[in-house]
Amino acid sequence: MHHMRFKWSYLAAIAVSLALWAAIILGVKHLLR
């Protein structure tokens, strides 16, 4: 079951990174408006 835990932690890290990128992109678009 260690593989499942590693996979979920890996997916969580990807989700967090995507959320950060989305926040940065939205912030830049808001500033450029």
C-alpha positions as CSV (number, residue, x, y, z in Angstrom):
1,M,0.0,0.0,0.0
2,H,3.1,2.3,0.0
3,H,2.7,2.8,-3.7
4,M,-0.8,4.1,-3.4
5,R,0.3,6.6,-0.7
6,F,3.1,7.7,-2.8
7,K,0.8,8.1,-5.8
8,W,-1.7,10.2,-3.9
9,S,1.1,12.4,-2.5
10,Y,2.4,12.8,-6.0
11,L,-1.0,13.8,-7.4
12,A,-1.5,16.2,-4.5
13,A,1.8,17.9,-5.3
14,I,0.8,18.2,-8.9
15,A,-2.6,19.7,-7.9
16,V,-0.9,22.2,-5.7
17,S,1.6,23.3,-8.4
18,L,-1.3,23.7,-10.9
19,A,-3.3,25.7,-8.4
20,L,-0.2,28.0,-7.8
21,W,0.3,28.4,-11.6
22,A,-3.4,29.3,-12.0
23,A,-3.2,31.8,-9.2
24,I,-0.1,33.4,-10.7
25,I,-1.6,33.6,-14.2
26,L,-4.9,35.1,-12.9
27,G,-2.9,37.6,-10.8
28,V,-0.8,38.7,-13.8
29,K,-4.0,39.1,-16.0
30,H,-5.6,41.1,-13.2
31,L,-2.6,43.4,-13.0
32,L,-2.3,43.8,-16.8
33,R,-5.9,44.9,-17.0
